[in-house]
Amino acid sequence: MTTSPEILKTPDFFQQHTDARIEGFRRDIAARLEKSCGDLPRTEFVALVDKMARVQLVGERRAR
């Protein structure tokens, strides 16, 4: 029994969609926080934005 390439690529599609959603969240959150968190070191700012983006994604999944 063989599996079609479309079925094998489905997880890749979902991962790409998730990656794109997180990146969109990061851009939006970073733009909003840039002025108010400008005193944070860059590494801490990136970590904060990443954490907030992931929380947003989990929240959207729960809302479904």
PQR file with spaces between the fields and no chain letter, atoms N, CA, C, O and H, PARSE charges and radii, in Angstrom:
ATOM       1  N    MET     1       0.844   -1.173    0.000 -0.4000 1.5000
ATOM       2  CA   MET     1       0.000    0.000    0.000 -0.0000 2.0000
ATOM       3  C    MET     1       0.892    1.239    0.000  0.5500 1.7000
ATOM       4  O    MET     1       1.802    1.354    0.821 -0.5500 1.4000
ATOM       5  N    THR     2       0.635    2.143   -0.900 -0.4000 1.5000
ATOM       6  CA   THR     2       1.424    3.375   -0.966 -0.0000 2.0000
ATOM       7  C    THR     2       0.585    4.554   -0.504  0.5500 1.7000
ATOM       8  O    THR     2      -0.643    4.551   -0.597 -0.5500 1.4000
ATOM       9  H    THR     2      -0.105    2.049   -1.566  0.4000 1.0000
ATOM      10  N    THR     3       1.269    5.535   -0.016 -0.4000 1.5000
ATOM      11  CA   THR     3       0.605    6.742    0.464 -0.0000 2.0000
ATOM      12  C    THR     3       0.887    7.870   -0.518  0.5500 1.7000
ATOM      13  O    THR     3       2.018    8.038   -0.976 -0.5500 1.4000
ATOM      14  H    THR     3       2.266    5.537    0.059  0.4000 1.0000
ATOM      15  N    SER     4      -0.124    8.623   -0.831 -0.4000 1.5000
ATOM      16  CA   SER     4       0.067    9.712   -1.787 -0.0000 2.0000
ATOM      17  C    SER     4       0.917   10.816   -1.170  0.5500 1.7000
ATOM      18  O    SER     4       0.890   11.004    0.047 -0.5500 1.4000
ATOM      19  H    SER     4      -1.042    8.486   -0.459  0.4000 1.0000
ATOM      20  N    PRO     5       1.667   11.545   -1.982 -0.5600 1.5000
ATOM      21  CA   PRO     5       2.502   12.636   -1.471  0.2800 2.0000
ATOM      22  C    PRO     5       1.696   13.708   -0.751  0.5500 1.7000
ATOM      23  O    PRO     5       2.212   14.334    0.174 -0.5500 1.4000
ATOM      24  N    GLU     6       0.463   13.937   -1.141 -0.4000 1.5000
ATOM      25  CA   GLU     6      -0.366   14.952   -0.507 -0.0000 2.0000
ATOM      26  C    GLU     6      -0.604   14.630    0.967  0.5500 1.7000
ATOM      27  O    GLU     6      -0.576   15.521    1.816 -0.5500 1.4000
ATOM      28  H    GLU     6       0.044   13.428   -1.894  0.4000 1.0000
ATOM      29  N    ILE     7      -0.834   13.373    1.261 -0.4000 1.5000
ATOM      30  CA   ILE     7      -1.081   12.967    2.644 -0.0000 2.0000
ATOM      31  C    ILE     7       0.197   13.115    3.466  0.5500 1.7000
ATOM      32  O    ILE     7       0.145   13.530    4.623 -0.5500 1.4000
ATOM      33  H    ILE     7      -0.856   12.649    0.572  0.4000 1.0000
ATOM      34  N    LEU     8       1.321   12.784    2.886 -0.4000 1.5000
ATOM      35  CA   LEU     8       2.577   12.900    3.601 -0.0000 2.0000
ATOM      36  C    LEU     8       2.934   14.359    3.884  0.5500 1.7000
ATOM      37  O    LEU     8       3.617   14.645    4.867 -0.5500 1.4000
ATOM      38  H    LEU     8       1.364   12.447    1.946  0.4000 1.0000
ATOM      39  N    LYS     9       2.493   15.264    3.055 -0.4000 1.5000
ATOM      40  CA   LYS     9       2.845   16.663    3.217 -0.0000 2.0000
ATOM      41  C    LYS     9       1.883   17.426    4.122  0.5500 1.7000
ATOM      42  O    LYS     9       2.135   18.594    4.418 -0.5500 1.4000
ATOM      43  H    LYS     9       1.938   15.032    2.256  0.4000 1.0000
ATOM      44  N    THR    10       0.804   16.820    4.566 -0.4000 1.5000
ATOM      45  CA   THR    10      -0.175   17.513    5.391 -0.0000 2.0000
ATOM      46  C    THR    10       0.430   18.096    6.667  0.5500 1.7000
ATOM      47  O    THR    10       0.150   19.254    6.974 -0.5500 1.4000
ATOM      48  H    THR    10       0.598   15.871    4.325  0.4000 1.0000
ATOM      49  N    PRO    11       1.243   17.358    7.427 -0.5600 1.5000
ATOM      50  CA   PRO    11       1.834   17.959    8.633  0.2800 2.0000
ATOM      51  C    PRO    11       2.700   19.177    8.309  0.5500 1.7000
ATOM      52  O    PRO    11       2.741   20.134    9.082 -0.5500 1.4000
ATOM      53  N    ASP    12       3.391   19.141    7.168 -0.4000 1.5000
ATOM      54  CA   ASP    12       4.189   20.288    6.767 -0.0000 2.0000
ATOM      55  C    ASP    12       3.310   21.514    6.553  0.5500 1.7000
ATOM      56  O    ASP    12       3.679   22.623    6.937 -0.5500 1.4000
ATOM      57  H    ASP    12       3.358   18.363    6.540  0.4000 1.0000
ATOM      58  N    PHE    13       2.154   21.313    5.943 -0.4000 1.5000
ATOM      59  CA   PHE    13       1.227   22.426    5.722 -0.0000 2.0000
ATOM      60  C    PHE    13       0.797   23.032    7.047  0.5500 1.7000
ATOM      61  O    PHE    13       0.801   24.253    7.204 -0.5500 1.4000
ATOM      62  H    PHE    13       1.854   20.412    5.630  0.4000 1.0000
ATOM      63  N    PHE    14       0.428   22.194    7.995 -0.4000 1.5000
ATOM      64  CA   PHE    14      -0.013   22.700    9.293 -0.0000 2.0000
ATOM      65  C    PHE    14       1.121   23.403   10.034  0.5500 1.7000
ATOM      66  O    PHE    14       0.897   24.423   10.686 -0.5500 1.4000
ATOM      67  H    PHE    14       0.424   21.202    7.868  0.4000 1.0000
ATOM      68  N    GLN    15       2.337   22.865    9.937 -0.4000 1.5000
ATOM      69  CA   GLN    15       3.474   23.500   10.587 -0.0000 2.0000
ATOM      70  C    GLN    15       3.770   24.854    9.938  0.5500 1.7000
ATOM      71  O    GLN    15       4.062   25.823   10.638 -0.5500 1.4000
ATOM      72  H    GLN    15       2.519   22.037    9.407  0.4000 1.0000
ATOM      73  N    GLN    16       3.697   24.927    8.625 -0.4000 1.5000
ATOM      74  CA   GLN    16       3.921   26.203    7.934 -0.0000 2.0000
ATOM      75  C    GLN    16       2.857   27.213    8.319  0.5500 1.7000
ATOM      76  O    GLN    16       3.159   28.390    8.514 -0.5500 1.4000
ATOM      77  H    GLN    16       3.459   24.139    8.056  0.4000 1.0000
ATOM      78  N    HIS    17       1.627   26.767    8.428 -0.4000 1.5000
ATOM      79  CA   HIS    17       0.540   27.661    8.831 -0.0000 2.0000
ATOM      80  C    HIS    17       0.772   28.170   10.258  0.5500 1.7000
ATOM      81  O    HIS    17       0.606   29.359   10.532 -0.5500 1.4000
ATOM      82  H    HIS    17       1.382   25.811    8.270  0.4000 1.0000
ATOM      83  N    THR    18       1.153   27.272   11.155 -0.4000 1.5000
ATOM      84  CA   THR    18       1.427   27.655   12.539 -0.0000 2.0000
ATOM      85  C    THR    18       2.594   28.632   12.601  0.5500 1.7000
ATOM      86  O    THR    18       2.523   29.639   13.306 -0.5500 1.4000
ATOM      87  H    THR    18       1.288   26.306   10.933  0.4000 1.0000
ATOM      88  N    ASP    19       3.657   28.346   11.876 -0.4000 1.5000
ATOM      89  CA   ASP    19       4.824   29.237   11.850 -0.0000 2.0000
ATOM      90  C    ASP    19       4.447   30.624   11.330  0.5500 1.7000
ATOM      91  O    ASP    19       4.908   31.636   11.859 -0.5500 1.4000
ATOM      92  H    ASP    19       3.715   27.528   11.303  0.4000 1.0000
ATOM      93  N    ALA    20       3.620   30.666   10.308 -0.4000 1.5000
ATOM      94  CA   ALA    20       3.188   31.950    9.748 -0.0000 2.0000
ATOM      95  C    ALA    20       2.324   32.717   10.747  0.5500 1.7000
ATOM      96  O    ALA    20       2.456   33.935   10.873 -0.5500 1.4000
ATOM      97  H    ALA    20       3.246   29.844    9.879  0.4000 1.0000
ATOM      98  N    ARG    21       1.450   32.020   11.451 -0.4000 1.5000
ATOM      99  CA   ARG    21       0.598   32.671   12.460 -0.0000 2.0000
ATOM     100  C    ARG    21       1.458   33.252   13.591  0.5500 1.7000
ATOM     101  O    ARG    21       1.254   34.393   14.003 -0.5500 1.4000
ATOM     102  H    ARG    21       1.343   31.031   11.349  0.4000 1.0000
ATOM     103  N    ILE    22       2.406   32.474   14.082 -0.4000 1.5000
ATOM     104  CA   ILE    22       3.266   32.958   15.164 -0.0000 2.0000
ATOM     105  C    ILE    22       4.073   34.166   14.696  0.5500 1.7000
ATOM     106  O    ILE    22       4.216   35.139   15.436 -0.5500 1.4000
ATOM     107  H    ILE    22       2.571   31.547   13.747  0.4000 1.0000
ATOM     108  N    GLU    23       4.595   34.111   13.487 -0.4000 1.5000
ATOM     109  CA   GLU    23       5.375   35.239   12.971 -0.0000 2.0000
ATOM     110  C    GLU    23       4.506   36.492   12.853  0.5500 1.7000
ATOM     111  O    GLU    23       4.965   37.593   13.157 -0.5500 1.4000
ATOM     112  H    GLU    23       4.479   33.320   12.886  0.4000 1.0000
ATOM     113  N    GLY    24       3.263   36.333   12.418 -0.4000 1.5000
ATOM     114  CA   GLY    24       2.339   37.465   12.360 -0.0000 2.0000
ATOM     115  C    GLY    24       2.066   38.037   13.739  0.5500 1.7000
ATOM     116  O    GLY    24       2.034   39.255   13.917 -0.5500 1.4000
ATOM     117  H    GLY    24       2.890   35.438   12.171  0.4000 1.0000
ATOM     118  N    PHE    25       1.869   37.158   14.718 -0.4000 1.5000
ATOM     119  CA   PHE    25       1.669   37.615   16.095 -0.0000 2.0000
ATOM     120  C    PHE    25       2.890   38.369   16.592  0.5500 1.7000
ATOM     121  O    PHE    25       2.771   39.421   17.220 -0.5500 1.4000
ATOM     122  H    PHE    25       1.895   36.168   14.573  0.4000 1.0000
ATOM     123  N    ARG    26       4.072   37.819   16.305 -0.4000 1.5000
ATOM     124  CA   ARG    26       5.310   38.475   16.752 -0.0000 2.0000
ATOM     125  C    ARG    26       5.418   39.897   16.195  0.5500 1.7000
ATOM     126  O    ARG    26       5.734   40.837   16.924 -0.5500 1.4000
ATOM     127  H    ARG    26       4.169   36.964   15.795  0.4000 1.0000
ATOM     128  N    ARG    27       5.155   40.039   14.910 -0.4000 1.5000
ATOM     129  CA   ARG    27       5.232   41.376   14.296 -0.0000 2.0000
ATOM     130  C    ARG    27       4.261   42.340   14.958  0.5500 1.7000
ATOM     131  O    ARG    27       4.634   43.461   15.304 -0.5500 1.4000
ATOM     132  H    ARG    27       4.899   39.276   14.318  0.4000 1.0000
ATOM     133  N    ASP    28       3.020   41.909   15.136 -0.4000 1.5000
ATOM     134  CA   ASP    28       2.002   42.769   15.738 -0.0000 2.0000
ATOM     135  C    ASP    28       2.348   43.138   17.178  0.5500 1.7000
ATOM     136  O    ASP    28       2.251   44.300   17.571 -0.5500 1.4000
ATOM     137  H    ASP    28       2.717   40.998   14.855  0.4000 1.0000
ATOM     138  N    ILE    29       2.749   42.144   17.954 -0.4000 1.5000
ATOM     139  CA   ILE    29       3.067   42.385   19.358 -0.0000 2.0000
ATOM     140  C    ILE    29       4.301   43.274   19.481  0.5500 1.7000
ATOM     141  O    ILE    29       4.322   44.191   20.303 -0.5500 1.4000
ATOM     142  H    ILE    29       2.827   41.199   17.635  0.4000 1.0000
ATOM     143  N    ALA    30       5.315   43.016   18.683 -0.4000 1.5000
ATOM     144  CA   ALA    30       6.544   43.824   18.742 -0.0000 2.0000
ATOM     145  C    ALA    30       6.244   45.280   18.400  0.5500 1.7000
ATOM     146  O    ALA    30       6.779   46.189   19.035 -0.5500 1.4000
ATOM     147  H    ALA    30       5.297   42.272   18.016  0.4000 1.0000
ATOM     148  N    ALA    31       5.402   45.502   17.413 -0.4000 1.5000
ATOM     149  CA   ALA    31       5.061   46.878   17.032 -0.0000 2.0000
ATOM     150  C    ALA    31       4.338   47.598   18.170  0.5500 1.7000
ATOM     151  O    ALA    31       4.570   48.784   18.402 -0.5500 1.4000
ATOM     152  H    ALA    31       4.968   44.764   16.898  0.4000 1.0000
ATOM     153  N    ARG    32       3.463   46.884   18.877 -0.4000 1.5000
ATOM     154  CA   ARG    32       2.723   47.512   19.977 -0.0000 2.0000
ATOM     155  C    ARG    32       3.600   47.763   21.197  0.5500 1.7000
ATOM     156  O    ARG    32       3.420   48.761   21.894 -0.5500 1.4000
ATOM     157  H    ARG    32       3.275   45.920   18.689  0.4000 1.0000
ATOM     158  N    LEU    33       4.541   46.873   21.460 -0.4000 1.5000
ATOM     159  CA   LEU    33       5.358   46.982   22.671 -0.0000 2.0000
ATOM     160  C    LEU    33       6.647   47.777   22.493  0.5500 1.7000
ATOM     161  O    LEU    33       7.320   48.102   23.472 -0.5500 1.4000
ATOM     162  H    LEU    33       4.687   46.062   20.894  0.4000 1.0000
ATOM     163  N    GLU    34       6.983   48.084   21.273 -0.4000 1.5000
ATOM     164  CA   GLU    34       8.280   48.703   20.998 -0.0000 2.0000
ATOM     165  C    GLU    34       8.529   49.962   21.829  0.5500 1.7000
ATOM     166  O    GLU    34       9.609   50.121   22.399 -0.5500 1.4000
ATOM     167  H    GLU    34       6.436   47.821   20.478  0.4000 1.0000
ATOM     168  N    LYS    35       7.559   50.840   21.902 -0.4000 1.5000
ATOM     169  CA   LYS    35       7.747   52.090   22.642 -0.0000 2.0000
ATOM     170  C    LYS    35       7.722   51.878   24.150  0.5500 1.7000
ATOM     171  O    LYS    35       8.530   52.460   24.872 -0.5500 1.4000
ATOM     172  H    LYS    35       6.682   50.711   21.439  0.4000 1.0000
ATOM     173  N    SER    36       6.809   51.057   24.622 -0.4000 1.5000
ATOM     174  CA   SER    36       6.667   50.890   26.074 -0.0000 2.0000
ATOM     175  C    SER    36       7.746   49.999   26.682  0.5500 1.7000
ATOM     176  O    SER    36       8.007   50.087   27.881 -0.5500 1.4000
ATOM     177  H    SER    36       6.152   50.584   24.035  0.4000 1.0000
ATOM     178  N    CYS    37       8.363   49.159   25.895 -0.4000 1.5000
ATOM     179  CA   CYS    37       9.403   48.263   26.414 -0.0000 2.0000
ATOM     180  C    CYS    37      10.760   48.563   25.781  0.5500 1.7000
ATOM     181  O    CYS    37      11.611   47.679   25.689 -0.5500 1.4000
ATOM     182  H    CYS    37       8.150   49.087   24.921  0.4000 1.0000
ATOM     183  N    GLY    38      10.958   49.775   25.357 -0.4000 1.5000
ATOM     184  CA   GLY    38      12.195   50.147   24.683 -0.0000 2.0000
ATOM     185  C    GLY    38      13.430   50.041   25.552  0.5500 1.7000
ATOM     186  O    GLY    38      14.542   49.968   25.029 -0.5500 1.4000
ATOM     187  H    GLY    38      10.266   50.494   25.433  0.4000 1.0000
ATOM     188  N    ASP    39      13.265   50.029   26.871 -0.4000 1.5000
ATOM     189  CA   ASP    39      14.422   49.951   27.760 -0.0000 2.0000
ATOM     190  C    ASP    39      14.897   48.514   28.002  0.5500 1.7000
ATOM     191  O    ASP    39      15.957   48.305   28.592 -0.5500 1.4000
ATOM     192  H    ASP    39      12.362   50.088   27.296  0.4000 1.0000
ATOM     193  N    LEU    40      14.125   47.535   27.554 -0.4000 1.5000
ATOM     194  CA   LEU    40      14.534   46.134   27.709 -0.0000 2.0000
ATOM     195  C    LEU    40      15.698   45.824   26.774  0.5500 1.7000
ATOM     196  O    LEU    40      15.751   46.339   25.657 -0.5500 1.4000
ATOM     197  H    LEU    40      13.264   47.705   27.075  0.4000 1.0000
ATOM     198  N    PRO    41      16.621   44.993   27.218 -0.5600 1.5000
ATOM     199  CA   PRO    41      17.657   44.509   26.290  0.2800 2.0000
ATOM     200  C    PRO    41      16.989   43.736   25.145  0.5500 1.7000
ATOM     201  O    PRO    41      15.930   43.135   25.328 -0.5500 1.4000
ATOM     202  N    ARG    42      17.606   43.760   23.992 -0.4000 1.5000
ATOM     203  CA   ARG    42      17.015   43.145   22.792 -0.0000 2.0000
ATOM     204  C    ARG    42      16.662   41.671   23.019  0.5500 1.7000
ATOM     205  O    ARG    42      15.597   41.225   22.592 -0.5500 1.4000
ATOM     206  H    ARG    42      18.466   44.249   23.843  0.4000 1.0000
ATOM     207  N    THR    43      17.522   40.924   23.674 -0.4000 1.5000
ATOM     208  CA   THR    43      17.247   39.492   23.884 -0.0000 2.0000
ATOM     209  C    THR    43      16.019   39.289   24.762  0.5500 1.7000
ATOM     210  O    THR    43      15.226   38.381   24.514 -0.5500 1.4000
ATOM     211  H    THR    43      18.387   41.286   24.021  0.4000 1.0000
ATOM     212  N    GLU    44      15.854   40.122   25.784 -0.4000 1.5000
ATOM     213  CA   GLU    44      14.679   40.009   26.652 -0.0000 2.0000
ATOM     214  C    GLU    44      13.411   40.426   25.911  0.5500 1.7000
ATOM     215  O    GLU    44      12.353   39.823   26.089 -0.5500 1.4000
ATOM     216  H    GLU    44      16.498   40.859   25.986  0.4000 1.0000
ATOM     217  N    PHE    45      13.524   41.451   25.088 -0.4000 1.5000
ATOM     218  CA   PHE    45      12.372   41.908   24.310 -0.0000 2.0000
ATOM     219  C    PHE    45      11.908   40.814   23.350  0.5500 1.7000
ATOM     220  O    PHE    45      10.713   40.541   23.241 -0.5500 1.4000
ATOM     221  H    PHE    45      14.383   41.941   24.943  0.4000 1.0000
ATOM     222  N    VAL    46      12.851   40.194   22.660 -0.4000 1.5000
ATOM     223  CA   VAL    46      12.519   39.116   21.718 -0.0000 2.0000
ATOM     224  C    VAL    46      11.894   37.937   22.462  0.5500 1.7000
ATOM     225  O    VAL    46      10.926   37.345   21.984 -0.5500 1.4000
ATOM     226  H    VAL    46      13.822   40.415   22.748  0.4000 1.0000
ATOM     227  N    ALA    47      12.439   37.595   23.625 -0.4000 1.5000
ATOM     228  CA   ALA    47      11.885   36.493   24.416 -0.0000 2.0000
ATOM     229  C    ALA    47      10.463   36.813   24.874  0.5500 1.7000
ATOM     230  O    ALA    47       9.588   35.948   24.837 -0.5500 1.4000
ATOM     231  H    ALA    47      13.225   38.076   24.014  0.4000 1.0000
ATOM     232  N    LEU    48      10.231   38.049   25.304 -0.4000 1.5000
ATOM     233  CA   LEU    48       8.892   38.467   25.732 -0.0000 2.0000
ATOM     234  C    LEU    48       7.898   38.389   24.580  0.5500 1.7000
ATOM     235  O    LEU    48       6.796   37.864   24.735 -0.5500 1.4000
ATOM     236  H    LEU    48      10.941   38.752   25.335  0.4000 1.0000
ATOM     237  N    VAL    49       8.291   38.910   23.439 -0.4000 1.5000
ATOM     238  CA   VAL    49       7.405   38.890   22.265 -0.0000 2.0000
ATOM     239  C    VAL    49       7.115   37.460   21.842  0.5500 1.7000
ATOM     240  O    VAL    49       5.977   37.137   21.504 -0.5500 1.4000
ATOM     241  H    VAL    49       9.187   39.337   23.313  0.4000 1.0000
ATOM     242  N    ASP    50       8.130   36.596   21.854 -0.4000 1.5000
ATOM     243  CA   ASP    50       7.941   35.201   21.471 -0.0000 2.0000
ATOM     244  C    ASP    50       6.969   34.507   22.421  0.5500 1.7000
ATOM     245  O    ASP    50       6.072   33.788   21.980 -0.5500 1.4000
ATOM     246  H    ASP    50       9.055   36.859   22.129  0.4000 1.0000
ATOM     247  N    LYS    51       7.144   34.720   23.715 -0.4000 1.5000
ATOM     248  CA   LYS    51       6.251   34.111   24.711 -0.0000 2.0000
ATOM     249  C    LYS    51       4.809   34.585   24.509  0.5500 1.7000
ATOM     250  O    LYS    51       3.877   33.783   24.554 -0.5500 1.4000
ATOM     251  H    LYS    51       7.872   35.304   24.073  0.4000 1.0000
ATOM     252  N    MET    52       4.632   35.879   24.289 -0.4000 1.5000
ATOM     253  CA   MET    52       3.285   36.425   24.096 -0.0000 2.0000
ATOM     254  C    MET    52       2.647   35.882   22.817  0.5500 1.7000
ATOM     255  O    MET    52       1.444   35.623   22.785 -0.5500 1.4000
ATOM     256  H    MET    52       5.390   36.531   24.252  0.4000 1.0000
ATOM     257  N    ALA    53       3.444   35.710   21.770 -0.4000 1.5000
ATOM     258  CA   ALA    53       2.920   35.170   20.515 -0.0000 2.0000
ATOM     259  C    ALA    53       2.457   33.729   20.698  0.5500 1.7000
ATOM     260  O    ALA    53       1.408   33.339   20.185 -0.5500 1.4000
ATOM     261  H    ALA    53       4.422   35.920   21.796  0.4000 1.0000
ATOM     262  N    ARG    54       3.229   32.948   21.421 -0.4000 1.5000
ATOM     263  CA   ARG    54       2.848   31.548   21.657 -0.0000 2.0000
ATOM     264  C    ARG    54       1.607   31.442   22.542  0.5500 1.7000
ATOM     265  O    ARG    54       0.768   30.567   22.330 -0.5500 1.4000
ATOM     266  H    ARG    54       4.081   33.265   21.838  0.4000 1.0000
ATOM     267  N    VAL    55       1.486   32.317   23.521 -0.4000 1.5000
ATOM     268  CA   VAL    55       0.284   32.339   24.366 -0.0000 2.0000
ATOM     269  C    VAL    55      -0.934   32.714   23.518  0.5500 1.7000
ATOM     270  O    VAL    55      -2.012   32.147   23.695 -0.5500 1.4000
ATOM     271  H    VAL    55       2.168   33.029   23.694  0.4000 1.0000
ATOM     272  N    GLN    56      -0.765   33.655   22.611 -0.4000 1.5000
ATOM     273  CA   GLN    56      -1.855   34.052   21.716 -0.0000 2.0000
ATOM     274  C    GLN    56      -2.300   32.878   20.848  0.5500 1.7000
ATOM     275  O    GLN    56      -3.497   32.653   20.666 -0.5500 1.4000
ATOM     276  H    GLN    56       0.111   34.115   22.467  0.4000 1.0000
ATOM     277  N    LEU    57      -1.346   32.140   20.320 -0.4000 1.5000
ATOM     278  CA   LEU    57      -1.669   30.984   19.475 -0.0000 2.0000
ATOM     279  C    LEU    57      -2.428   29.921   20.271  0.5500 1.7000
ATOM     280  O    LEU    57      -3.421   29.381   19.784 -0.5500 1.4000
ATOM     281  H    LEU    57      -0.374   32.323   20.468  0.4000 1.0000
ATOM     282  N    VAL    58      -1.979   29.618   21.475 -0.4000 1.5000
ATOM     283  CA   VAL    58      -2.668   28.635   22.323 -0.0000 2.0000
ATOM     284  C    VAL    58      -4.073   29.116   22.654  0.5500 1.7000
ATOM     285  O    VAL    58      -5.015   28.324   22.662 -0.5500 1.4000
ATOM     286  H    VAL    58      -1.172   30.056   21.871  0.4000 1.0000
ATOM     287  N    GLY    59      -4.216   30.394   22.923 -0.4000 1.5000
ATOM     288  CA   GLY    59      -5.540   30.959   23.220 -0.0000 2.0000
ATOM     289  C    GLY    59      -6.489   30.824   22.053  0.5500 1.7000
ATOM     290  O    GLY    59      -7.671   30.536   22.241 -0.5500 1.4000
ATOM     291  H    GLY    59      -3.451   31.038   22.916  0.4000 1.0000
ATOM     292  N    GLU    60      -5.984   31.030   20.844 -0.4000 1.5000
ATOM     293  CA   GLU    60      -6.827   30.874   19.657 -0.0000 2.0000
ATOM     294  C    GLU    60      -7.242   29.412   19.475  0.5500 1.7000
ATOM     295  O    GLU    60      -8.382   29.122   19.112 -0.5500 1.4000
ATOM     296  H    GLU    60      -5.023   31.264   20.692  0.4000 1.0000
ATOM     297  N    ARG    61      -6.324   28.516   19.727 -0.4000 1.5000
ATOM     298  CA   ARG    61      -6.664   27.090   19.583 -0.0000 2.0000
ATOM     299  C    ARG    61      -7.726   26.679   20.585  0.5500 1.7000
ATOM     300  O    ARG    61      -8.622   25.901   20.255 -0.5500 1.4000
ATOM     301  H    ARG    61      -5.398   28.752   20.022  0.4000 1.0000
ATOM     302  N    ARG    62      -7.637   27.192   21.806 -0.4000 1.5000
ATOM     303  CA   ARG    62      -8.642   26.847   22.825 -0.0000 2.0000
ATOM     304  C    ARG    62     -10.004   27.432   22.493  0.5500 1.7000
ATOM     305  O    ARG    62     -11.032   26.845   22.831 -0.5500 1.4000
ATOM     306  H    ARG    62      -6.910   27.824   22.074  0.4000 1.0000
ATOM     307  N    ALA    63     -10.019   28.580   21.834 -0.4000 1.5000
ATOM     308  CA   ALA    63     -11.280   29.250   21.515 -0.0000 2.0000
ATOM     309  C    ALA    63     -12.061   28.517   20.433  0.5500 1.7000
ATOM     310  O    ALA    63     -13.262   28.736   20.273 -0.5500 1.4000
ATOM     311  H    ALA    63      -9.184   29.057   21.559  0.4000 1.0000
ATOM     312  N    ARG    64     -11.391   27.660   19.701 -0.4000 1.5000
ATOM     313  CA   ARG    64     -12.069   26.950   18.609 -0.0000 2.0000
ATOM     314  C    ARG    64     -12.962   25.918   19.124  0.5500 1.7000
ATOM     315  O    ARG    64     -13.615   25.221   18.347 -0.5500 1.4000
ATOM     316  H    ARG    64     -10.416   27.483   19.830  0.4000 1.0000
